[in-house]
Amino acid sequence: MKKYTDKGKKDTRSGFGAGLYEAGKADANVVALTADLKGSLKMEAFADAFPERYYECGIAEANMVGAAAGLAIGGKIPFVGSFAEFVTGRVYDQIRMEVCYGETNVKIASSHAGITLGEDGATHQTMEDIALMRALPNMVVINPCDWTQTKNATIAAAKFNGPVYLRFGRPKVADFMPDEPFEIGKAYVLNEGKDVTIFATGHMVWEALQAAEALEAEGICAEVIDIATIKPLDTEAVIASAVKTGAVVVAEEHNMAGGLGELIAGVLASTSPKPIEYVNGKDQFGQSGTPAELLAAYGMDAAHIAQAAKKVMERK
């Protein structure tokens, strides 16, 4: 299998900060708003370089999104930043009516997503946000896997005309992807295989690669595909890989309802049904713990992905 090298642990939220700064340099219409979370969203570089384009909105996410919609109507490209739990659930009506219904060019930047937020616990974690954003017409949903991909996805989001939900996290994780332009709507084949396909998104992509390496030691050749764009889904790549291997695992740091697993299952059910196993948060809230402890406790680490792969192969 192709080997990916961890270039050093970095948090994906810092990749967003780097991408936002680069987007701001490239286009004077890029502006940034945050809900008293400039440091947590790593917006300092942008705010320092372009203070006239940075807006501190206080802990008032609904007002922030409304202001961003107005800026977008005026020709700006606003990025609004907050924790994933607060910038989706707390502000859903504003996103629905002022961003998606109006197709305004607003980018929702959500940090601290999933359970790998860690010790802050269930009130600040979210494993429902992808379901909320997927359900909205006109919304693009991007969940990049490392610092480099998050940086490039942020730059791509700034160039895209329309609503975008960009999801990233707090923990430092492996940075392993090549530094190349991000293509919205493309699934990235990281390892070609013939026995089982592992579709993964976000932080789970590195876990999937580690699982594939463990499976290789047992003579199992796993195909690993990074679903960095959940909506629109690269259905051609999904179907082609599932048909080739005949068995599928979907790994995501999200609950089952409304997540990537249900999405891929729906695509395959209507085209080429294949046995599927799911590695996700099932139907649960998070709890306090380190990211590694929580991934293991919720059955969402590399070991559990490898177990799911072997289990689904028995159903071929």
C-alpha positions in Angstrom: 0.0 0.0 0.0 1.0 3.6 -0.5 2.7 4.9 2.7 1.7 8.3 4.0 4.2 10.1 6.3 3.1 12.2 9.3 4.9 15.5 8.7 4.1 16.5 12.3 1.0 16.8 14.5 -1.1 19.9 13.8 -4.6 20.9 14.6 -6.9 21.3 11.6 -8.3 24.6 13.0 -4.8 26.1 12.5 -5.0 24.9 8.9 -8.2 27.0 8.6 -6.4 30.0 10.1 -3.6 29.6 7.5 -6.1 29.2 4.7 -8.1 32.2 5.8 -5.0 34.4 5.8 -4.0 33.2 2.3 -7.6 33.7 1.0 -7.5 37.2 2.5 -4.3 38.1 0.8 -5.6 36.8 -2.6 -9.0 38.6 -2.4 -9.8 41.9 -0.7 -13.5 40.9 -0.5 -12.8 38.1 2.1 -13.9 39.1 5.5 -14.0 37.3 8.8 -16.5 37.3 11.7 -16.3 35.4 15.0 -18.3 35.0 18.2 -15.6 35.9 20.7 -13.4 33.0 19.5 -10.6 34.6 17.5 -8.0 32.5 19.3 -9.9 29.3 19.2 -10.6 29.6 15.5 -7.0 30.7 14.8 -8.1 33.9 13.1 -5.2 36.0 14.5 -3.1 36.2 11.4 -6.1 37.4 9.3 -7.2 39.9 12.0 -3.7 41.3 12.4 -3.1 41.6 8.7 -6.6 42.9 7.8 -8.1 44.6 10.9 -10.6 46.5 8.7 -12.0 43.2 7.5 -12.3 41.5 10.8 -15.5 41.7 12.9 -15.8 40.6 16.5 -19.5 39.9 17.0 -19.4 38.7 20.7 -21.3 35.6 21.9 -24.2 36.2 19.5 -23.9 33.6 16.7 -27.3 34.4 15.2 -26.5 38.0 14.8 -23.1 37.1 13.4 -24.7 34.9 10.6 -27.2 37.6 9.8 -24.5 40.2 9.5 -22.5 37.9 7.3 -25.5 37.4 5.0 -25.7 41.2 4.7 -22.0 41.5 3.9 -22.4 38.8 1.3 -25.3 40.6 -0.4 -22.9 43.6 -0.5 -20.3 41.6 -2.4 -18.1 40.4 0.4 -17.0 36.8 1.0 -17.6 36.3 4.8 -16.3 33.5 6.9 -18.1 33.1 10.2 -16.3 31.2 12.9 -17.4 29.5 16.1 -17.6 26.0 17.7 -19.4 23.5 15.5 -22.1 22.9 18.2 -22.9 26.6 18.4 -22.6 27.7 14.8 -25.0 25.0 13.6 -27.6 24.1 16.3 -27.8 27.5 17.9 -28.1 29.4 14.6 -30.0 26.9 12.4 -32.8 29.2 11.5 -30.5 32.0 10.4 -28.4 29.6 8.3 -31.5 28.1 6.7 -33.3 31.4 5.9 -30.5 34.0 5.4 -27.7 31.8 4.0 -29.2 28.8 2.2 -32.6 30.0 1.1 -31.1 33.2 -0.1 -28.0 31.4 -1.6 -25.8 34.0 0.0 -22.0 33.6 -0.3 -21.4 32.8 3.4 -18.8 30.3 4.6 -19.6 28.6 8.0 -16.3 27.8 9.6 -16.9 25.3 12.5 -14.1 24.3 14.8 -14.1 21.8 17.7 -16.3 19.3 15.8 -16.9 15.7 16.8 -15.9 14.1 20.1 -12.1 14.7 19.6 -12.8 18.1 21.1 -12.0 16.0 24.2 -12.2 17.2 27.8 -14.9 19.9 27.2 -17.5 17.2 27.1 -20.9 16.7 25.6 -22.1 20.3 25.8 -19.4 21.5 23.5 -18.9 18.4 21.3 -21.2 17.7 18.4 -21.8 14.6 16.3 -25.0 15.9 14.7 -23.7 18.9 12.7 -23.1 17.2 9.4 -26.7 15.9 9.4 -28.0 19.5 10.1 -25.9 21.0 7.3 -26.5 18.2 4.8 -30.2 18.7 5.1 -30.1 22.3 3.9 -30.5 22.9 0.1 -27.6 24.8 -1.5 -25.2 24.0 1.3 -21.8 22.5 0.4 -20.4 20.4 3.3 -16.6 19.9 3.5 -14.8 17.9 6.2 -11.0 17.9 5.6 -8.7 15.4 7.2 -5.5 17.3 8.2 -3.8 20.7 8.5 -2.8 20.9 4.8 -6.1 19.8 3.4 -8.0 22.2 5.7 -5.8 25.1 4.5 -6.4 24.3 0.9 -10.1 23.6 1.4 -10.5 27.0 3.0 -8.9 28.7 0.0 -11.2 26.7 -2.3 -14.2 27.7 -0.2 -13.3 31.4 -0.6 -13.3 31.0 -4.4 -16.6 29.0 -4.5 -19.7 31.1 -5.0 -22.3 29.9 -2.5 -22.9 28.6 1.0 -20.2 26.3 2.4 -20.0 24.5 5.7 -16.3 23.9 6.6 -15.7 21.4 9.5 -12.5 21.0 11.5 -11.2 20.3 15.0 -9.0 21.2 18.0 -6.7 18.2 18.6 -3.3 17.9 16.9 -3.5 15.1 14.4 -1.2 13.7 11.7 -0.5 16.1 8.8 0.1 13.9 5.8 -1.7 15.1 2.7 0.2 16.7 -0.2 0.1 20.4 -0.5 -2.1 20.7 -3.6 -5.2 22.7 -4.6 -8.4 21.3 -3.1 -11.2 20.3 -5.4 -14.7 20.6 -4.0 -16.8 17.5 -4.8 -13.8 15.2 -5.3 -13.2 12.0 -3.4 -9.4 11.3 -2.9 -8.2 7.7 -3.4 -5.3 7.5 -0.9 -4.7 3.8 -1.2 -5.9 1.4 -3.9 -7.1 -2.0 -2.8 -9.1 -5.0 -3.9 -10.6 -6.6 -0.8 -12.5 -3.9 1.0 -13.2 -0.2 0.7 -12.8 2.2 3.7 -14.5 5.5 3.1 -13.4 8.0 5.8 -13.8 11.7 6.4 -12.2 14.2 8.7 -10.0 13.0 11.5 -11.0 9.4 10.7 -9.0 9.4 7.5 -5.6 8.9 9.3 -7.3 6.2 11.5 -8.4 4.5 8.3 -4.9 4.6 6.8 -3.5 3.1 10.1 -6.2 0.4 9.9 -5.3 -0.4 6.3 -1.7 -0.8 7.3 -2.7 -3.3 10.0 -4.9 -5.1 7.6 -2.1 -5.4 5.0 0.0 -7.2 7.6 -2.8 -9.8 7.6 -2.9 -10.1 3.8 -5.9 -7.9 3.3 -5.7 -5.1 0.7 -7.9 -2.2 1.7 -8.8 0.7 -0.5 -8.9 4.0 1.5 -10.9 6.9 0.1 -10.9 10.4 1.7 -14.4 11.8 1.4 -13.4 15.4 2.1 -16.5 16.8 0.5 -19.6 15.1 1.9 -22.0 17.3 -0.2 -21.9 17.1 -3.1 -20.7 13.5 -2.8 -18.5 12.1 -5.5 -21.0 9.3 -6.2 -19.0 8.0 -9.2 -15.9 7.3 -7.1 -18.1 5.7 -4.3 -19.9 3.4 -6.7 -16.7 2.4 -8.6 -14.8 1.5 -5.5 -17.7 -0.4 -3.9 -18.2 -2.4 -7.1 -14.5 -3.2 -7.3 -14.0 -4.5 -3.7 -17.5 -5.7 -2.9 -17.4 -4.7 0.7 -17.5 -1.3 2.4 -16.7 0.4 5.7 -17.7 4.0 6.4 -15.7 5.7 9.2 -16.8 9.1 10.5 -16.6 11.2 13.7 -20.3 11.7 13.6 -23.5 9.9 14.7 -25.2 7.5 12.3 -28.3 9.6 11.7 -27.7 11.9 8.8 -24.1 11.1 8.5 -21.8 9.9 5.7 -22.6 6.3 6.4 -26.3 6.7 5.7 -25.4 8.8 2.6 -23.2 6.2 1.1 -25.6 3.4 2.0 -28.4 5.3 0.1 -26.2 5.7 -3.0 -25.3 2.1 -3.1 -28.8 0.8 -2.3 -30.1 2.5 -5.4 -27.3 1.5 -7.7 -25.0 -1.4 -6.6 -25.9 -2.8 -3.1 -22.9 -4.1 -1.1 -22.5 -5.2 2.5 -21.5 -2.2 4.7 -20.2 -1.8 8.2 -20.3 1.5 10.0 -17.7 3.1 12.3 -19.3 6.1 14.0 -20.8 7.5 17.2 -24.0 5.5 16.7 -26.7 7.5 18.5 -24.9 9.0 21.5 -23.7 12.2 23.0 -20.1 12.7 23.8 -18.4 12.8 27.2 -15.2 14.1 28.7 -11.9 12.4 27.9 -8.8 12.7 25.8 -9.3 12.4 22.0 -7.6 9.0 21.9 -9.6 7.7 24.9 -12.9 8.8 23.3 -12.2 7.4 19.9 -11.4 4.0 21.5 -14.4 4.2 23.9 -16.8 5.0 21.1 -15.3 2.3 18.8 -14.0 4.9 16.3 -10.2 4.3 16.2 -8.0 2.4 13.8 -8.4 -0.9 15.6 -12.2 -0.8 15.3 -12.0 0.2 11.6 -9.8 -2.9 11.0 -12.3 -5.1 12.9 -15.2 -3.6 10.8 -13.3 -4.4 7.6 -12.7 -8.0 8.5 -16.4 -8.3 9.6 -17.8 -6.9 6.4 -15.5 -9.1 4.2 -17.2 -12.1 5.7 -20.5 -10.9 4.3 -19.3 -10.7 0.7 
